[in-house]
Amino acid sequence: MRMTTRTLRSGAIALGAVLLLPAAQASEPAKDASAVDTTVELCDGKSVMTIPGLKPGEALPPERARTVAGDMLQVWAKGAGEVRWASWKAEAATAAPVPAAAPLQAPAASAADQPMKATKRDLQLWGREEKKWIEDGYKAFHNAKALGGTIGISCDMCHPDATNTHPETYPKYQQQTKKVALLRDMINWCIENPLKGKPLPEDDPSLRAVEAYILSARKGVALEAGKH
């Protein structure tokens, strides 16, 4: 987790890859002598921004949280977020191809390998359990506290209806984590950075439900692991 505090001051504030002017800061509230700034790292792992007057451990009111989430997207864009994605795609297109692994020989099929025939009752039961799992994920995705976030930002504020998550492209190498990541790894990264929470264990019900919800939102999209 990366959190720093700074005494509020006027003028430009240089933070990592982004130069933030007062007008580009997150909806600035009335200042007082004891106020501090909270620094938040954004989803690209490079852009950062300050939330003026937000003390460590303090959550934003819902209305201001949505405004700050919009500011996050603006800071990301001003930090050449779209250009950076385009450059990564260009690099990937010109990179030397990774040698393909030798194909595995599939064993001969046996009667035990045949898929189980589901009854109508089975399908109803499975569908009901799946629906509940996805609904739980939807609720957590739209709740600023459900995943342990501490500043009042929820996943849907930057990803309405799970947009721009592209779960079908995982696993893939992620610049943010500097390693190959699964979808749940990136959910945890976002919890730890933009949401200012603590990563959840891989067997945490809320983490698994959110992953299920994001996957369900892209139903019908072809799998393309490794795509950037």
C-alpha positions in Angstrom: 0.0 0.0 0.0 1.3 3.4 -0.9 0.0 6.4 1.1 1.7 9.6 1.9 0.5 12.8 3.5 1.4 16.3 2.7 0.4 19.7 4.1 -1.8 21.5 1.7 -0.2 24.3 -0.2 -1.0 26.4 -3.2 0.7 26.0 -6.6 1.6 23.0 -8.7 2.3 19.7 -7.0 4.5 17.2 -8.8 3.6 13.6 -8.0 5.4 10.8 -9.8 4.4 10.8 -13.5 1.7 13.4 -13.2 1.9 17.2 -12.6 -1.2 18.2 -10.9 -2.3 21.9 -10.9 -4.9 23.1 -8.3 -7.6 22.9 -11.0 -6.8 19.3 -11.8 -6.9 18.2 -8.2 -9.8 16.1 -6.9 -12.7 18.4 -6.0 -11.0 20.5 -3.3 -13.0 21.1 -0.1 -12.6 24.0 2.3 -9.1 23.9 3.8 -8.1 24.1 7.5 -4.8 24.2 9.3 -4.9 20.5 10.2 -5.9 19.3 6.7 -3.6 16.9 4.9 -3.6 15.3 1.4 -3.9 11.6 0.5 -2.0 10.4 -2.5 -3.6 7.7 -4.6 -2.0 5.5 -7.3 -4.3 5.0 -10.2 -5.1 1.8 -12.2 -2.3 2.1 -14.7 0.3 1.8 -12.0 2.1 5.1 -13.0 -0.3 8.0 -12.6 -0.9 9.4 -9.2 -3.1 12.2 -7.8 -3.9 13.9 -4.5 -7.2 14.1 -2.7 -7.0 17.4 -0.8 -8.1 17.4 2.8 -8.6 13.6 3.0 -7.0 12.3 6.2 -5.6 8.8 6.6 -8.4 6.3 7.4 -11.1 8.8 6.4 -13.7 7.9 3.8 -15.2 10.4 1.3 -18.9 11.1 1.3 -20.6 9.2 -1.6 -21.3 12.3 -3.7 -17.7 13.5 -3.5 -16.4 10.0 -3.9 -18.0 9.9 -7.3 -16.6 13.2 -8.3 -13.1 12.1 -7.2 -13.5 8.9 -9.2 -14.2 11.1 -12.3 -11.1 13.2 -11.4 -9.1 9.9 -11.3 -10.1 9.1 -14.9 -9.2 12.7 -16.0 -5.8 12.4 -14.4 -5.2 9.0 -16.0 -6.1 10.5 -19.4 -3.9 13.5 -18.9 -1.1 11.2 -18.0 -1.2 9.8 -21.5 -3.1 6.6 -20.4 -4.6 6.0 -23.8 -1.3 6.7 -25.5 0.5 4.4 -23.2 -1.9 1.5 -24.0 -1.3 2.2 -27.7 2.4 2.1 -27.3 2.2 -1.2 -25.4 0.1 -2.7 -28.3 2.7 -1.5 -30.8 5.5 -3.0 -28.8 3.7 -6.3 -28.6 3.0 -6.3 -32.3 6.8 -5.9 -33.1 8.1 -8.1 -30.4 9.7 -11.5 -31.3 7.1 -14.2 -31.1 7.3 -16.6 -28.1 8.1 -20.1 -29.2 5.0 -22.3 -29.0 5.2 -25.2 -26.6 5.0 -28.7 -28.1 1.4 -29.8 -28.2 0.3 -32.3 -25.6 -1.0 -35.7 -26.7 -4.5 -36.2 -25.5 -5.2 -39.6 -23.9 -7.7 -41.8 -25.4 -11.2 -41.0 -24.2 -12.9 -43.5 -21.9 -16.5 -43.9 -20.7 -15.4 -42.1 -17.4 -14.4 -39.0 -19.5 -17.9 -38.5 -20.9 -19.7 -35.4 -19.5 -22.4 -36.0 -16.9 -25.9 -35.6 -18.2 -27.6 -32.9 -16.2 -31.3 -33.2 -15.3 -33.6 -30.2 -15.4 -33.5 -30.0 -11.6 -29.7 -30.0 -11.7 -29.7 -27.0 -14.2 -32.2 -25.1 -12.0 -30.1 -25.6 -8.9 -26.8 -24.7 -10.6 -28.4 -21.7 -12.2 -29.8 -20.4 -8.9 -26.4 -20.8 -7.1 -24.6 -19.1 -10.0 -27.1 -16.2 -10.0 -26.6 -15.7 -6.3 -22.8 -15.7 -6.6 -22.9 -13.1 -9.4 -25.4 -10.9 -7.5 -23.1 -11.0 -4.4 -20.3 -9.8 -6.7 -22.4 -7.1 -8.2 -23.2 -5.8 -4.7 -19.6 -5.8 -3.6 -18.5 -4.1 -6.9 -20.9 -1.2 -6.2 -20.1 -0.9 -2.5 -17.2 1.3 -1.3 -16.7 -0.7 1.9 -17.5 -4.3 0.8 -13.9 -5.0 -0.4 -12.2 -3.1 2.4 -11.7 0.2 0.6 -11.1 3.1 3.0 -11.6 6.3 1.0 -15.2 5.9 -0.2 -14.4 4.8 -3.8 -16.1 1.7 -5.2 -15.1 -0.3 -8.3 -18.1 0.8 -10.3 -17.1 4.5 -10.1 -14.2 3.9 -12.5 -15.7 0.8 -14.2 -19.5 1.2 -14.6 -21.1 -2.2 -15.2 -17.6 -3.7 -15.1 -16.6 -1.9 -18.3 -12.9 -1.8 -19.4 -12.0 -4.8 -17.2 -11.5 -7.3 -20.0 -11.4 -10.5 -17.9 -11.1 -12.6 -21.1 -7.5 -11.3 -21.6 -6.2 -12.9 -18.4 -3.7 -14.3 -17.6 -1.3 -11.7 -18.9 1.8 -9.7 -17.9 0.8 -6.6 -16.1 2.9 -3.5 -15.9 1.4 -2.6 -12.5 2.5 -5.9 -10.8 5.6 -6.5 -12.9 4.5 -10.1 -13.4 1.9 -12.3 -15.0 -1.4 -11.7 -13.3 -4.8 -13.4 -13.0 -8.0 -11.4 -12.9 -8.2 -11.8 -9.1 -4.6 -10.4 -8.8 -5.7 -7.2 -10.6 -8.8 -6.9 -8.4 -6.6 -7.1 -5.4 -4.2 -4.5 -6.9 -7.1 -2.1 -7.4 -8.3 -2.7 -3.8 -4.8 -1.9 -2.5 -4.2 1.2 -4.6 -7.1 3.2 -6.0 -9.4 2.0 -3.1 -6.7 2.2 -0.4 -7.6 -1.1 1.2 -5.8 -4.4 2.0 -5.5 -7.3 -0.5 -7.9 -10.1 0.1 -7.0 -13.8 0.5 -7.6 -15.7 -2.7 -10.4 -17.7 -1.0 -12.2 -14.6 0.3 -15.9 -14.9 -0.7 -16.2 -11.3 -1.7 -13.1 -11.4 -4.0 -14.3 -14.6 -5.7 -17.8 -13.1 -6.1 -16.5 -9.9 -7.7 -14.4 -12.0 -10.1 -17.5 -14.0 -11.0 -19.5 -10.8 -11.6 -16.8 -9.3 -13.9 -16.5 -12.5 -15.9 -20.3 -12.7 -16.2 -20.4 -9.2 -17.6 -18.3 -10.4 -20.6 -20.3 -13.5 -21.3 -20.0 -14.5 -25.0 -16.7 -12.7 -25.6 -14.0 -15.0 -27.0 -11.1 -15.8 -24.7 -7.9 -14.2 -25.7 -5.3 -14.7 -22.9 -2.4 -12.4 -23.0 -4.0 -9.7 -25.0 -3.1 -6.1 -24.1 
